[in-house]
């Protein structure tokens, strides 16, 4: 689509494109209108401005892009979440499965999500989920909330993977 616009702009700008791909502005005789007025900009100057503007705009993406690192980090974090947690948990609000949904978990009181049957241990946990508590729980759930229902999940040992999962969960808030 972008290239079709380029061809259209060049065709209607008064610039001739030779077979070898070189751009040649029209000669003064070809560019001069029949009814010439002194205050009218020559067609070659207009076509030069059109082509220059077009080439500048062609260099910019049509949709703003995320910084390369940010998009890659988010994708990597989501992939880590999918591999470690998605078997039992979703991130869609109200979509509880084997485990509760984790939509906006950071800042939520443990065991407080409506319409989910938590273990009595999780219901009795008296804390609010933050990044540090999540990191400890993802690593060793039985040490943070003894008697929870996260069986047979034994924890995620990689600190890097836990950090990625937390980054992903944090992006949902």
C-alpha positions as CSV (number, residue, x, y, z in Angstrom):
1,X,0.0,0.0,0.0
2,X,2.8,2.4,0.9
3,X,4.5,1.7,-2.4
4,X,1.3,2.3,-4.4
5,X,1.0,5.7,-2.7
6,X,4.6,6.4,-3.7
7,X,4.0,5.5,-7.3
8,X,0.8,7.6,-7.3
9,X,2.6,10.6,-5.8
10,X,5.5,10.4,-8.3
11,X,3.1,10.0,-11.2
12,X,1.1,13.1,-10.2
13,X,4.1,15.2,-9.2
14,X,5.5,16.0,-12.7
15,X,8.6,13.9,-12.2
16,X,9.5,11.3,-14.8
17,X,10.9,8.0,-13.7
18,X,13.1,6.5,-16.4
19,X,13.3,2.7,-16.9
20,X,16.6,2.4,-14.9
21,X,14.9,3.9,-11.9
22,X,16.5,7.4,-12.0
23,X,14.3,10.3,-11.2
24,X,14.4,13.2,-13.7
25,X,12.4,16.5,-13.1
26,X,10.6,17.9,-16.1
27,X,12.4,20.5,-18.1
28,X,11.4,24.1,-17.7
29,X,9.6,24.0,-21.0
30,X,7.7,20.8,-19.9
31,X,6.9,22.2,-16.4
32,X,5.8,25.7,-17.5
33,X,2.0,26.0,-17.6
34,X,0.4,27.5,-20.6
35,X,-1.2,30.2,-18.6
36,X,1.9,31.3,-16.7
37,X,1.7,33.6,-13.7
38,X,4.7,35.0,-11.8
39,X,3.5,34.1,-8.3
40,X,3.0,30.4,-9.2
41,X,5.8,28.0,-8.0
42,X,7.3,26.1,-10.9
43,X,6.1,22.5,-11.2
44,X,9.6,21.1,-10.8
45,X,9.9,22.8,-7.4
46,X,6.5,21.5,-6.3
47,X,7.3,18.0,-7.4
48,X,10.7,18.1,-5.6
49,X,8.9,19.2,-2.4
50,X,6.3,16.4,-2.9
51,X,8.9,13.8,-3.5
52,X,11.0,14.9,-0.5
53,X,8.1,15.0,1.8
54,X,7.0,11.6,0.6
55,X,10.4,10.1,1.1
56,X,10.6,11.5,4.6
57,X,7.2,10.2,5.5
58,X,8.0,6.8,4.0
59,X,10.8,6.5,6.5
60,X,8.4,6.7,9.5
61,X,6.2,3.7,10.4
62,X,2.4,4.2,10.0
63,X,1.8,2.8,13.5
64,X,4.0,4.0,16.4
65,X,6.3,1.2,17.5
66,X,7.2,0.2,21.0
67,X,10.9,0.4,21.9
68,X,12.5,-2.9,20.8
69,X,13.5,-3.9,24.3
70,X,10.1,-3.2,25.8
71,X,8.1,-5.3,23.3
72,X,10.6,-8.2,23.4
73,X,10.6,-8.2,27.3
74,X,6.8,-8.3,27.4
75,X,6.6,-11.1,24.9
76,X,9.3,-13.1,26.8
77,X,7.5,-12.4,30.1
78,X,4.2,-13.6,28.7
79,X,5.8,-16.7,27.2
80,X,7.3,-17.5,30.6
81,X,3.9,-17.0,32.3
82,X,2.3,-19.2,29.7
83,X,4.8,-22.0,30.3
84,X,4.8,-21.8,34.1
85,X,1.3,-20.7,35.1
86,X,-1.3,-20.8,32.3
87,X,-2.1,-24.5,32.9
88,X,-4.1,-23.4,35.9
89,X,-4.4,-19.6,35.7
90,X,-5.7,-17.0,33.2
91,X,-5.2,-13.3,33.2
92,X,-8.7,-12.5,32.0
93,X,-10.9,-10.9,34.6
94,X,-13.7,-13.2,35.9
95,X,-12.2,-16.3,34.1
96,X,-11.4,-18.6,37.0
97,X,-10.2,-22.1,36.1
98,X,-8.4,-24.6,38.3
99,X,-6.7,-21.6,39.8
100,X,-8.1,-18.0,40.2
101,X,-7.5,-15.5,37.5
102,X,-4.5,-13.3,38.0
103,X,-5.9,-10.1,36.5
104,X,-4.7,-7.2,38.6
105,X,-3.3,-9.5,41.3
106,X,-0.7,-7.0,42.4
107,X,-2.5,-4.9,45.1
108,X,-5.2,-7.6,45.7
109,X,-5.7,-9.2,49.1
110,X,-4.8,-12.8,49.1
111,X,-7.8,-15.2,48.9
112,X,-10.2,-12.4,48.3
113,X,-11.4,-12.9,44.7
114,X,-15.1,-13.4,44.4
115,X,-16.5,-16.5,42.8
116,X,-13.4,-18.7,43.5
117,X,-13.1,-21.5,46.0
118,X,-9.8,-20.8,47.7
119,X,-8.3,-23.2,50.3
120,X,-8.9,-22.2,53.9
121,X,-5.2,-21.5,54.1
122,X,-5.3,-18.9,51.3
123,X,-8.6,-17.4,52.6
124,X,-6.9,-17.0,56.0
125,X,-3.7,-15.4,54.5
126,X,-3.5,-11.9,55.8
127,X,-1.5,-10.0,53.2
128,X,-1.8,-8.1,50.0
129,X,0.0,-9.3,46.9
130,X,3.0,-7.2,46.0
131,X,6.1,-8.1,43.8
132,X,8.2,-9.4,46.7
133,X,5.4,-11.6,48.1
134,X,4.6,-12.9,44.6
135,X,8.3,-13.7,44.0
136,X,8.5,-15.7,47.2
137,X,5.2,-17.4,46.6
138,X,6.1,-18.4,43.0
139,X,9.4,-19.8,44.2
140,X,8.0,-21.8,47.2
141,X,4.2,-21.6,47.6
142,X,4.1,-23.9,50.6
143,X,6.5,-21.7,52.6
144,X,4.5,-18.5,52.0
145,X,1.0,-20.1,52.5
146,X,1.2,-23.5,54.0
147,X,-1.8,-25.7,53.1
148,X,-2.5,-23.9,49.8
149,X,-4.1,-25.8,46.9
150,X,-1.2,-25.3,44.4
151,X,-0.5,-29.0,44.2
152,X,1.5,-30.5,42.4
153,X,3.1,-27.1,41.6
154,X,6.3,-27.0,43.6
155,X,7.6,-23.6,42.6
156,X,9.7,-21.8,39.9
157,X,13.3,-22.0,40.9
158,X,14.7,-19.6,38.3
159,X,14.8,-16.0,39.7
160,X,15.0,-14.7,36.2
161,X,11.8,-16.6,35.2
162,X,10.0,-15.4,38.4
163,X,11.0,-11.8,37.6
164,X,9.6,-12.2,34.0
165,X,6.3,-13.6,35.4
166,X,6.0,-10.7,37.8
167,X,6.7,-8.2,35.0
168,X,3.9,-9.8,33.0
169,X,1.5,-9.7,35.9
170,X,2.4,-6.1,36.7
171,X,1.7,-5.2,33.1
172,X,-1.9,-6.2,33.6
173,X,-2.5,-3.6,36.4
